[in-house]
């Protein structure tokens, strides 16, 4: 069986499964590309399969049944997300296609920040100190700065989204937030790091941008909270994405159109 025959056979099975319930006559097809520059082409099929698996979980968790996630036989870095109907649900696919990479990183203990990249680098003779990187900081006003605010944070994260066991939106403090719990290994690592760094700032990074940088007040083990969000819908989407973990790479939307059920196999 050649590749095209196999793809069509898998598509027929997917359509049959979806058709057992509602048999949609039309789909909104969203064509996307995996942005994986520098990735070994031999690794691309596995990366695409992982992306499909994660997106499938996200859509199901969001209550979206019948979404077909199909490989693009013409491009190893392409796939199609096909939503039943002639229009997309509000806000879709939106943030559910975001990479949503969470990192909690220690902030440099002596650098004066947040500040511009130039000002921070000037404190270290123009070169980044070993083991640290600059990231955009969204947690404060830039009015007093001459450019975009940055933080100097550790290159290696204390924990990442791979350590997340569960995540849920929370507005008990009057502002959108996300509460998360950690798997056992992540909780142990987080506990050691926070106990050893009381009084230091811990930056909360989402997709490479620092939302906030609270001071560690005491040892923290199996849970945490993400603040600095603007909308409750944002907290809901982030929580949903964290439960499925981050995509292996960024995904770019190329096109969107309404197609018939029959044209899916063409």
C-alpha positions in Angstrom: 0.0 0.0 0.0 1.5 3.3 -1.0 1.5 6.5 1.0 -1.5 8.1 -0.8 -3.6 4.9 -0.5 -2.7 4.7 3.2 -3.7 8.4 3.8 -7.0 7.9 2.0 -7.7 4.8 3.9 -7.1 6.5 7.2 -9.2 9.5 6.1 -12.1 7.1 5.2 -11.9 5.6 8.7 -11.9 9.1 10.3 -14.9 10.2 8.2 -16.7 7.0 9.0 -16.1 7.5 12.7 -17.2 11.1 12.6 -20.2 10.3 10.4 -21.6 7.8 12.8 -23.1 10.7 14.8 -23.8 13.8 12.8 -22.5 13.2 9.2 -21.6 16.8 8.5 -21.8 17.8 4.9 -19.3 20.7 5.2 -16.1 21.4 7.1 -14.0 24.5 7.7 -10.5 23.5 6.7 -7.7 25.3 8.4 -4.4 24.6 6.7 -1.4 24.9 9.1 2.4 24.5 8.9 4.7 23.3 11.6 7.4 26.0 12.1 10.4 23.7 12.8 13.4 25.3 11.2 16.5 23.3 11.6 14.7 20.1 12.5 16.1 17.0 10.9 13.6 16.1 8.1 13.7 12.5 9.3 12.2 13.7 12.7 9.4 15.6 11.1 6.8 12.7 10.8 7.2 12.0 14.5 6.8 15.7 15.4 3.7 16.1 13.2 2.2 13.0 14.8 2.9 14.4 18.3 1.3 17.7 17.2 -1.8 15.9 16.0 -2.1 14.0 19.3 -1.8 17.1 21.4 -4.2 19.1 19.3 -6.7 16.3 19.3 -6.7 16.3 23.1 -7.1 20.0 23.3 -10.1 20.1 21.0 -11.7 17.2 22.8 -11.1 18.9 26.2 -12.7 22.0 24.8 -15.8 20.0 24.0 -15.3 20.1 20.2 -16.3 16.7 18.8 -15.8 15.6 15.2 -12.7 17.7 14.4 -10.5 15.9 11.9 -6.8 16.3 12.1 -5.2 15.1 8.9 -1.7 14.9 7.6 -0.8 16.8 4.4 0.7 14.2 2.1 2.2 17.0 0.0 4.2 18.5 2.8 5.9 16.8 5.7 5.5 20.0 7.9 1.8 20.5 7.0 -1.5 19.3 8.4 -5.2 20.2 8.2 -7.7 20.8 11.0 -11.2 20.3 9.7 -14.1 21.6 11.8 -17.6 20.3 11.1 -19.9 23.0 9.7 -19.7 26.1 7.5 -18.2 28.4 10.2 -15.8 28.1 13.1 -17.0 28.3 16.7 -16.2 31.6 18.4 -12.5 32.0 19.2 -11.5 28.9 17.3 -8.9 27.7 16.5 -7.3 30.7 18.1 -5.2 30.1 21.1 -5.6 26.3 21.0 -3.0 26.3 18.2 -0.5 28.2 20.4 2.6 26.3 21.5 1.8 27.3 25.1 5.3 26.5 26.5 5.5 27.2 30.3 8.8 27.8 32.1 9.5 28.9 35.6 13.0 30.4 35.7 15.0 32.0 38.4 15.8 35.7 37.8 19.4 36.9 38.0 20.1 37.8 41.7 22.0 41.0 41.2 21.0 42.6 37.9 18.8 45.7 38.2 15.7 44.8 36.3 13.2 44.9 34.6 15.0 47.2 32.3 15.9 47.6 28.6 18.2 45.0 27.1 20.9 47.6 26.6 20.8 48.7 30.2 21.0 45.1 31.6 23.8 44.2 29.3 25.7 47.3 30.4 25.8 45.9 33.9 27.8 42.9 32.6 30.2 44.8 30.2 28.0 44.2 27.2 27.8 40.4 27.4 25.2 38.1 28.9 26.5 36.2 32.0 26.9 32.5 31.5 23.7 30.5 32.1 21.3 33.4 31.6 19.2 34.9 28.8 17.1 38.0 28.2 13.3 37.6 27.8 10.5 40.2 27.2 8.8 41.2 30.5 5.0 41.9 30.3 4.5 42.3 34.0 5.0 46.1 34.5 4.9 49.5 33.0 7.5 50.6 30.5 6.8 54.3 31.0 10.0 54.9 32.8 12.1 52.9 30.4 13.6 54.0 27.0 12.6 50.7 25.4 10.8 47.3 25.8 11.2 45.9 29.3 13.4 42.8 29.7 14.3 40.3 32.4 17.5 38.4 32.8 16.6 34.8 33.7 18.3 31.5 34.0 18.6 29.6 30.8 17.5 26.3 32.4 14.0 26.4 33.8 13.2 25.1 37.3 10.1 23.4 35.9 8.3 23.4 32.6 4.9 22.4 31.2 6.2 18.9 31.0 6.0 18.8 34.8 2.3 19.8 34.9 -0.2 17.3 36.2 -3.3 19.4 36.0 -4.2 23.1 35.4 -7.4 25.0 35.9 -8.5 28.7 35.5 -9.0 30.7 38.7 -10.5 34.1 39.5 -10.8 33.8 43.2 -8.4 36.8 43.7 -10.5 39.0 41.4 -8.1 38.7 38.5 -7.7 35.9 35.8 -5.2 33.3 36.8 -4.3 29.6 36.3 -3.7 27.2 39.2 -1.5 24.2 38.4 -0.4 21.1 40.2 2.9 19.2 39.4 3.8 15.6 38.9 5.8 14.0 41.7 9.3 14.5 40.1 8.5 18.1 39.2 7.2 18.8 42.7 10.4 17.5 44.3 12.5 19.6 41.9 10.4 22.7 42.6 10.6 22.2 46.3 14.4 22.0 46.3 14.7 25.1 44.1 12.3 27.3 46.0 13.7 26.3 49.4 17.2 27.2 48.3 16.2 30.5 46.7 13.9 32.2 49.2 14.0 35.9 48.6 14.8 35.6 44.9 12.4 36.3 42.0 11.0 33.5 40.0 9.9 34.5 36.5 6.8 32.8 35.0 7.4 32.5 31.2 4.7 31.7 28.7 6.0 31.1 25.1 9.2 32.9 26.0 7.7 36.0 27.6 7.7 36.7 31.3 4.2 37.4 32.6 5.3 38.1 36.2 8.3 37.6 38.5 7.1 37.1 42.1 9.5 36.8 45.0 9.8 33.3 46.5 8.5 33.7 50.0 8.8 30.0 51.1 9.3 26.5 49.9 6.8 25.5 47.2 6.2 21.9 46.3 3.3 20.5 44.3 1.4 23.5 43.1 1.6 27.1 41.8 -0.3 29.9 40.2 0.1 31.9 36.9 -0.9 35.5 37.2 -0.5 38.5 35.0 -3.3 37.5 32.6 -5.7 40.0 31.1 -8.9 37.9 30.3 -10.6 35.0 31.9 -10.9 33.4 28.5 -7.1 33.6 28.3 -6.8 31.8 31.6 -9.2 29.1 30.4 -7.3 28.5 27.2 -3.9 28.4 28.9 -5.2 25.9 31.5 -6.6 23.7 28.8 -3.4 23.8 26.8 -1.2 23.2 29.8 -3.2 20.0 30.6 -2.2 18.7 27.2 1.4 20.1 27.5 3.1 22.3 24.9 3.3 21.6 21.1 6.7 20.4 20.0 7.0 23.5 17.8 5.1 26.6 16.8 2.2 26.2 14.3 1.3 28.8 11.7 -2.1 29.2 10.0 -1.7 29.3 6.3 -5.3 29.4 5.0 -8.9 28.8 5.9 -11.8 27.7 3.7 -15.1 25.9 3.7 -15.0 22.5 1.9 -17.4 19.7 1.3 -17.2 16.3 2.9 -16.4 14.7 -0.5 -13.5 17.1 -1.2 -11.6 16.0 2.0 -10.3 13.0 0.2 -9.2 14.9 -2.9 
